[in-house]
Amino acid sequence: MIVEEFWIINWDGLPLFKYSSTRSLRIELIGGFLSAIQSFAKTVIDDGKGKYLNTISIGDHTYNFMTNEIYKLYFILKTSSKEKEKIINIYLRRFEDMFIEEFRRDLITFDGDISKFDKFDKKFIKTYDRIASIDSIKSAVADESMLSKYKDRVISNHLSPKQAVIHPAEFLRGKSTKDKLKFIAKILPKQLSTILNVKVSYKTIKNNPENPDNKASKGFIKEFEDYAYSLGVGKIGYTKITPNLVYKNATVLFPNAIVLMLEMDEAIIMKSPSFETYKMIMGTYKKLNKVTNKLTKFFRENNYGAQAGPSLGGVANYVVLARNAGLGWIGRLGLLITPEFGPRQRLSIIATSIENLPFNADPENPHSWIKDFCQKCGECIKGCPGKAILKQPLIKDTGHTHIDNSKCFPQFYKENACTLYA
């Protein structure tokens, strides 16, 4: 799709950002005009469905609006009138998420100075080029069409966290030829298998039953748990998924979550950091993704809707979900700590149509004492070689964290793993 022009204006008509493929914008003329049209629409539209105009057609062109009421902004795309609404909305949503994520604090304290938004230009161009790929747009529309039938799906919102992305190639940077060959021979096959299972988890969504059941007997839940334990799962918990726990731009089909935990080998973890530890960790990811897909298939075969949330390349903050399910508590080092395995576990989830799961109903997490213990201990802060664990948390709109990723990731890549599991 060709974006002819794009604007971000506030409700007073002030242009915060503008883009034109020809760079011939007269934004000083049309910003106030477009804002005035919406103000008029809010006054006269009262159909119970909404109070904003979505499109305005002028000749062969269409002005497409997305309204953000929280920050009082209009995101406006000018396109050919032949473009499909679904594709246009995909662009608008991506641009809206990207802009608000970048400038949330500036928007809250906005004083009329628009120069701070100038740096959005490069990011906009880069994102526009990426999502303009025909293949990516086609697949996004197909996914949206498929997801629309899941009425209870949980969609990320403005409080959703952005997923930290690990780049496998970074593990090779600065390594010797011998270590690189070792990585290719021993680690790469496990990574590829893990990625394959991630793809399977998404591709098989189409196998969900057309009319899934939403109630399960205690006998079925026990049958599921016995099957899961036979596959190597260490612990199982149940909780609800909320939008603020779904990663940015992700969707979970059902709000009912089953959290799966797989232990990492203690003897090998004690050797961290080492190549052997990294190999074991990737093997754990591989196994857990396979197990999660098997259990998801089990639900579907029994006429329940299910979505696999893989352990690597996941869809939500599994650590918080595991805590909410009563499986453990989150330590300062950002990992789930459990009485059985300490921080030595990997997590995945299955979102399901079953509404009567044995959800954790204990208002007091039995592991909350770990929070006070962590405040007194601080060994992970002292022991982190990258000095990436903070005494006082960083407070973000999406929550708080004790981890500075800019310091954590370089050390993580260098040592092939976190050195604090032991």
Secondary structure as UniProt FT lines:
FT   STRAND          5..10
FT   TURN            11..12
FT   STRAND          15..20
FT   HELIX           27..44
FT   STRAND          55..58
FT   TURN            59..60
FT   STRAND          61..68
FT   TURN            69..72
FT   STRAND          73..80
FT   TURN            81..82
FT   HELIX           85..108
FT   HELIX           115..117
FT   TURN            118..119
FT   HELIX           120..131
FT   HELIX           134..147
FT   TURN            148..149
FT   TURN            151..152
FT   STRAND          154..155
FT   TURN            158..159
FT   HELIX           168..172
FT   TURN            173..174
FT   HELIX           177..182
FT   HELIX           183..187
FT   HELIX           188..203
FT   HELIX           204..207
FT   HELIX           218..230
FT   TURN            231..232
FT   STRAND          235..240
FT   HELIX           243..245
FT   TURN            248..249
FT   STRAND          251..252
FT   STRAND          256..263
FT   HELIX           266..269
FT   TURN            270..271
FT   HELIX           275..301
FT   TURN            302..303
FT   STRAND          306..309
FT   HELIX           318..324
FT   TURN            325..326
FT   STRAND          329..330
FT   TURN            332..333
FT   STRAND          336..338
FT   TURN            339..341
FT   STRAND          345..352
FT   TURN            366..368
FT   HELIX           369..377
FT   HELIX           379..383
FT   TURN            385..386
FT   STRAND          389..396
FT   TURN            397..398
FT   STRAND          399..403
FT   HELIX           405..415
FT   TURN            419..420
//
